[in-house]
Amino acid sequence: MAAPELTTRAHLTSIEPHLQRRIATLALALVAATCIGLAALLGQQRREAFLVNQGAELGKHLQLSSQLLRQALDTLGTDALLLSRLPPIQGILRATRNGGFDARDGNSITTWKQRLTEIFSAFVEAHPGYYQVRYIGVADQGRELVRVNLDKGTAQSVAAERLQRTGDRDYYRATLRLRPGEVYLSEIDLNREHGVVELPHRPTVRAATPIYAPAGEPFGLVVINLDAAHLLARPTQGLPPGVRTYLTNDAGDFLVHPDPQRVFGFDLGRRYRLQQELPGLDAVPSHPGDDAPAPLQAIEASTGRLRGVAGRIPYDGREPGRFLLLAYLIPAEDLARALAPLLHELLAGTAGAGILTAVLILMGLHRLFSPLRHLTRAAHAIASGNYRAALPGFRVGEIGALTQAFDVMLVQVRQREQDLRRLQEELEERVRARTADLRLAASVVHNTMEGVMVTDADGVIIAVNPAFTAITGYSVAEALGQRPNMLRSHHHRPEFYQEMWRAVTNEGRWEGEIWNRRKDGDAYLEWLTISRIPSEEGTPLRYVGIFNDITELRRKDEHIRHLAYHDALTGLPNRMLLMDRLEHAIAVARREGHGVGLIFMDLDRFKAINDSLGHSVGDQLLQAVAGRLTAVLRGADTVARMGGDEFVLLTDPLTGSEACSLLVERILEGIGRPLEIAGHTLQVNASLGIALFPDDGGTATELMKHADAAMYAAKAAGRGTFRFFRPSMTE
């Protein structure tokens, strides 16, 4: 073979491999650069999305915690106003200003204090978060008049000699500057007893409202102490791992801090403040808002860089300058560690995509250069003298056509990739938002104190929360697959349930009281709300029941109501309940045309027995007399104790004065029988005065006044007798 032929063959052989190698090298370099740039761009987007997601989740925790704190403070103020309007509050005021005796209701200050102590005790036992309730007077440097403490769930009255002066306390002075009906909320601090911080430490917030005399001068204040430990613990619950909670007052003093040694330093002589540790938190919104999710903000701290969210919580609506500052912060290094797996996953995905792209490009180049290789082989054959060698029919035009087809395909693939990326981003954003909402909802349902039960459209239980188990006694495994009628108590008729489900079906909701039964067989009263969750077609998809056990609360309310309308010693109706029944009896008698009798009774020489034998014997004597009076009267009649040794009897209906005389004679006979009390044989008499409706008065006030006058006339006649009212008795 001649030298020119060898040179030509070698040249033709080297053209295609060298060109393909250079194009492949350039393509691989472009793929590598694209992968690096894409990884950097997606990494930045992933980091920003991560920070926005974290910020949205913490923002919802911030808003929920703020609402819970504000709700607890509002409830505390409302309860303070409720207690300030109790009858014993004004009774003690009147008795104090009248030498220790309430002339209006006939009670001594001791009786009023005892009654207020009982009401305070029932109140704190019904509200275990309140560990102390006090009635404080302005006299004697703000000395406490009545104080009840809650110790291990039991109310304890503080003896008179242990009552403290509070005139030097900030909340005392601030409350006396308020108008009637206003409430002062103290700063959250550590409780002090006798001027010394209580051990163990008890974070406390106080609600106080002033009590004014009718003339407008201050008489005292009602104060409730709330154990703020549970209140301060709420913002720290249910948070993602690694989140630090900070809560300060408006002065910057820490109330909640990751380091327990830094809280309440202002009460312990070692003050730690937000301004020194977290100076970057000075500029925060006035209150937690409902803005769109935002990324975690960078915060400079004395210990390093943090990221998080913060907001001010209004503390007292009367004073806009008082607030709490709540912040959720995460160290930057913790965020970096949490983000690292996501970035590694992104890098791995990008690298895999780059390798796959490189392989596809090499394969494409191999196919692209196939016509050249065919032409080269044909050229080799021709160079070898084979003139019949077939040449590619496409020649150069085939490469051009393939290039154009590839360009068209590349444009289409690029457009579709952009569309898919945009759709993917929209779907990811929806999934993140939905996931955050579901996570928050699941956390609320799991941690709420209310029982939650979810059924399918056929009424089969498919989910319950821990509070359901705590209230009913049924575990999750026992409840799932059952129907709600497993709790039925048989306290209600079928019509009750028919009406309940009619409301759910027609209105989509029902709420009210219902008796159910626990697993152990005990019946309990609950407040139940049933909601119907429809599907997209409008048919029922789920039913959700939310309920509270209100059995004990109902018992507490009935006990408090009884104390407010009955005498504490004898259990008889007091003046307030008597006047209500008397006015009602007069209205009925006026309408139906019959009479009403009112009898005032006073025990003769009771004071001598009380002074000689002691108050204990006197109290037992009053209880025995109350029992004999109750036995003499009819079921429709009323016997009430006005205070001391005075009783009032209401007979309704009354047929005439003769029937009333017979009744009074039975009363005198019953009371006059000897009594055996504490080893003593006692015999007492009584003086009674009688006023009749309508002859002796047309109103309750007139009958009370005339019966009292008749009673004093009976005493003047020699005691142990009775007198009917005559107009001359009041002249």
C-alpha positions, 0 to 999 in steps of 0.5 A, spaced: 500 500 500 502 506 497 504 512 503 499 517 500 493 511 502 496 510 509 496 517 510 489 518 508 486 512 512 489 514 518 486 521 517 479 519 516 480 514 522 482 519 527 477 525 525 471 522 528 474 519 535 477 526 536 471 530 534 466 526 538 471 526 544 472 534 544 464 534 544 463 529 549 468 533 554 465 539 553 458 536 554 460 533 560 463 540 563 456 543 561 453 538 565 457 539 571 457 546 571 449 546 570 448 541 576 453 545 581 449 551 579 442 548 580 444 545 586 446 551 589 440 554 587 435 549 589 439 549 596 438 556 597 430 555 596 430 549 600 433 553 606 428 559 605 422 554 605 425 551 611 426 557 615 419 559 612 416 553 615 419 553 621 417 560 622 410 559 620 409 553 625 412 557 631 408 563 629 402 558 630 404 556 637 406 563 639 399 565 637 395 559 641 400 561 647 398 568 647 390 566 646 391 561 652 395 566 657 390 572 655 384 568 656 386 565 663 388 573 665 381 575 663 377 569 667 381 571 673 379 578 673 372 576 672 372 571 678 374 577 682 368 581 680 364 575 681 366 574 689 366 582 690 358 581 689 357 576 694 352 578 700 357 577 705 362 582 702 357 588 704 354 584 710 361 585 713 362 592 711 355 594 714 357 590 721 364 593 721 361 600 721 355 598 726 359 596 732 360 588 729 352 587 728 349 588 721 342 591 723 339 590 716 340 582 716 341 581 723 347 578 723 354 579 727 360 580 723 362 573 726 357 570 722 358 574 716 365 572 716 364 565 717 359 565 711 364 568 707 369 563 709 365 557 707 363 560 700 371 562 699 372 555 701 367 552 696 370 557 690 377 555 691 376 547 691 372 548 685 378 552 682 384 548 684 388 554 680 387 559 685 390 557 692 388 563 696 382 568 696 382 574 701 377 579 703 382 585 705 380 591 709 383 598 709 383 599 716 389 597 720 394 598 715 390 593 710 389 587 715 386 581 712 379 580 714 378 573 711 383 569 708 382 562 705 388 558 702 388 551 698 393 546 700 393 539 697 386 540 694 383 542 701 381 549 703 383 551 709 381 558 713 386 562 716 385 564 724 384 571 726 391 571 729 395 569 723 392 574 718 397 579 715 397 586 714 398 588 706 398 596 706 405 596 703 404 591 697 404 594 690 397 591 688 394 594 695 395 601 693 394 600 686 387 597 687 385 602 692 386 607 686 381 604 681 373 605 680 368 600 682 367 594 678 375 595 675 380 589 676 387 590 677 392 585 675 399 584 679 405 583 676 407 576 675 412 575 681 414 570 687 409 569 692 411 572 699 408 571 706 410 576 712 414 579 707 419 573 705 419 570 699 415 563 700 419 556 699 418 553 695 418 558 690 410 559 687 409 564 681 403 568 683 399 573 679 393 577 683 387 579 681 384 585 686 377 589 685 376 595 690 370 595 695 366 601 697 362 603 702 355 606 700 358 613 701 363 612 696 369 611 701 374 605 700 372 599 705 377 594 702 378 589 696 377 582 694 384 579 692 385 572 688 392 569 688 393 564 682 398 559 682 402 562 675 406 555 675 401 552 670 400 558 666 407 559 665 408 552 663 403 552 657 407 556 652 413 551 653 408 545 651 408 542 644 414 545 641 418 542 636 425 539 639 430 544 640 426 550 641 427 555 647 422 559 650 423 566 653 417 570 657 418 576 660 414 582 663 414 589 660 421 591 664 424 585 661 425 581 667 425 573 665 419 569 667 420 563 663 427 561 661 431 555 658 435 556 664 431 556 671 436 560 675 435 566 671 427 566 672 424 571 677 431 574 679 428 581 680 425 577 687 431 574 689 436 579 688 440 577 682 436 580 676 437 578 669 434 582 663 432 581 656 436 587 654 442 584 656 441 577 654 437 578 647 438 585 645 435 584 638 428 582 641 427 590 643 423 591 636 417 586 636 410 587 634 405 590 639 401 583 639 402 576 635 399 577 629 395 573 623 400 575 618 402 570 612 408 565 614 415 569 614 421 566 615 425 565 622 428 572 624 435 572 626 436 575 633 443 577 636 444 574 643 450 574 648 451 567 647 451 567 639 446 568 633 439 565 634 433 565 630 425 565 632 419 569 632 416 573 638 410 578 640 407 582 645 401 580 649 397 585 652 397 584 659 392 589 662 386 592 657 386 599 662 394 600 661 396 599 654 404 599 656 403 593 660 405 587 656 408 580 656 414 578 651 413 571 648 419 569 644 421 562 641 428 561 639 432 556 636 440 556 636 443 557 628 447 551 629 441 547 631 437 549 625 444 548 621 444 541 623 436 540 622 437 543 615 443 538 613 440 532 612 435 536 607 441 539 603 445 532 603 438 529 600 438 535 595 445 534 593 445 526 592 439 527 588 442 533 583 448 528 583 444 522 580 440 527 575 447 529 573 450 522 572 444 520 568 444 526 564 451 525 562 450 518 560 444 520 556 448 525 553 454 520 551 449 515 548 446 521 544 453 523 541 454 515 540 448 515 536 449 522 533 456 520 530 453 513 527 452 516 520 460 519 520 462 512 523 458 509 517 461 514 512 468 512 515 467 505 514 465 506 507 471 511 506 475 505 508 472 500 504 473 505 498 480 506 500 481 499 500 479 499 492 472 496 494 468 501 489 461 498 490 461 499 498 455 502 500 455 510 502 450 512 507 444 515 503 443 521 508 450 524 508 450 531 511 443 532 511 441 527 516 446 530 521 442 536 520 435 533 520 437 530 527 440 536 530 433 540 528 429 534 531 434 534 537 433 542 538 425 541 537 425 535 542 430 539 547 425 545 547 419 541 548 423 537 554 425 544 557 418 547 557 415 541 560 420 541 565 419 548 567 411 546 567 413 540 572 417 544 576 412 550 577 407 544 579 411 541 584 413 547 587 405 549 588 404 542 590 409 542 595 407 549 598 400 546 599 402 539 602 407 544 607 401 548 609 396 542 610 401 538 614 402 544 619 395 545 619 394 538 621 400 537 625 397 543 629 390 540 629 392 534 632 396 537 637 391 541 640 386 535 640 391 530 643 393 535 649 386 538 650 382 537 656 376 536 653 374 529 650 374 528 643 370 522 639 370 522 631 365 517 628 364 515 621 358 516 617 355 510 620 356 512 627 362 507 628 367 510 632 374 511 629 378 516 633 378 518 640 383 522 644 387 521 651 381 526 655 376 521 652 379 515 656 380 519 662 373 521 662 370 515 660 375 510 663 374 506 656 381 505 652 382 507 645 382 499 643 376 498 647 372 505 644 374 504 636 369 500 632 364 501 637 358 506 637 357 512 642 351 508 645 356 504 649 356 510 654 348 511 654 346 512 661 338 511 660 337 517 664 333 520 658 327 518 654 328 516 646 325 523 644 331 526 647 335 523 642 331 523 637 331 531 638 338 531 638 339 527 632 334 532 628 338 538 630 344 535 628 341 532 621 338 539 619 342 544 622 349 540 622 350 541 630 347 540 637 350 542 644 347 541 651 347 537 657 347 530 657 348 524 662 352 518 660 355 512 664 363 511 665 366 504 664 365 503 671 358 504 671 358 511 674 353 516 671 356 523 670 353 529 667 357 532 661 356 538 656 356 535 649 357 538 642 356 534 636 358 537 629 356 534 622 362 534 617 360 534 610 363 531 604 364 535 598 358 532 595 354 535 602 353 528 605 355 526 612 362 524 612 364 524 619 361 526 626 365 529 631 363 530 639 367 534 644 365 534 651 367 536 658 365 532 665 361 538 669 358 533 674 363 536 680 362 543 677 354 542 678 355 540 685 359 545 687 355 551 684 349 548 687 352 548 694 354 555 693 347 557 691 345 553 698 350 557 702 347 564 699 340 563 701 340 559 707 342 560 715 349 556 716 347 554 723 340 551 722 340 550 715 333 554 715 332 559 709 335 566 711 332 573 710 334 573 702 330 567 701 324 569 706 323 575 703 323 572 696 318 567 698 313 572 702 313 577 696 311 571 692 306 568 697 303 576 697 302 576 689 299 569 689 294 571 695 292 577 692 290 574 685 287 568 688 283 572 694 286 568 700 290 570 706 297 570 708 300 569 716 307 572 718 309 570 725 315 573 728 318 569 734 324 571 739 326 566 744 325 569 751 332 569 756 336 566 750 342 570 752 342 568 759 343 561 757 348 563 752 352 567 757 352 561 762 353 555 758 357 557 752 356 559 745 356 551 743 350 550 748 346 556 745 348 553 738 345 546 739 339 550 742 337 554 736 338 548 732 333 544 736 328 549 736 329 550 728 327 542 728 321 543 732 319 549 728 319 545 722 316 539 725 310 543 727 309 547 720 306 544 714 310 542 708 308 549 704 309 553 710 316 557 711 320 557 717 327 562 717 332 564 721 333 572 721 339 572 726 341 571 733 335 568 737 329 571 732 325 566 727 320 568 722 314 563 720 310 564 713 304 560 713 301 560 706 295 560 705 291 562 711 284 561 712 283 566 718 286 568 725 283 562 728 287 558 724 293 562 726 292 562 733 291 554 733 298 554 730 301 559 735 299 555 741 302 549 738 309 552 737 309 555 744 307 548 746 312 544 742 318 549 744 316 549 751 317 542 752 324 541 756 330 539 752 336 535 753 343 538 751 350 537 753 348 534 759 343 540 761 335 540 761 333 546 758 326 549 758 325 556 754 319 560 752 318 564 746 314 571 744 311 571 738 308 577 734 303 576 728 301 580 722 296 578 717 295 579 709 291 583 707 288 586 714 295 588 717 299 590 710 299 590 703 307 589 702 312 584 705 316 590 708 309 592 712 308 585 714 315 584 717 315 591 720 308 590 723 309 583 725 316 585 729 312 590 733 307 585 735 312 581 737 315 586 742 308 587 744 308 580 746 314 581 750 312 587 754 306 583 756 310 578 760 313 573 755 311 566 753 305 569 749 303 572 743 299 578 740 296 580 733 298 586 730 294 592 732 295 599 729 296 602 736 302 598 736 306 603 732 303 609 734 
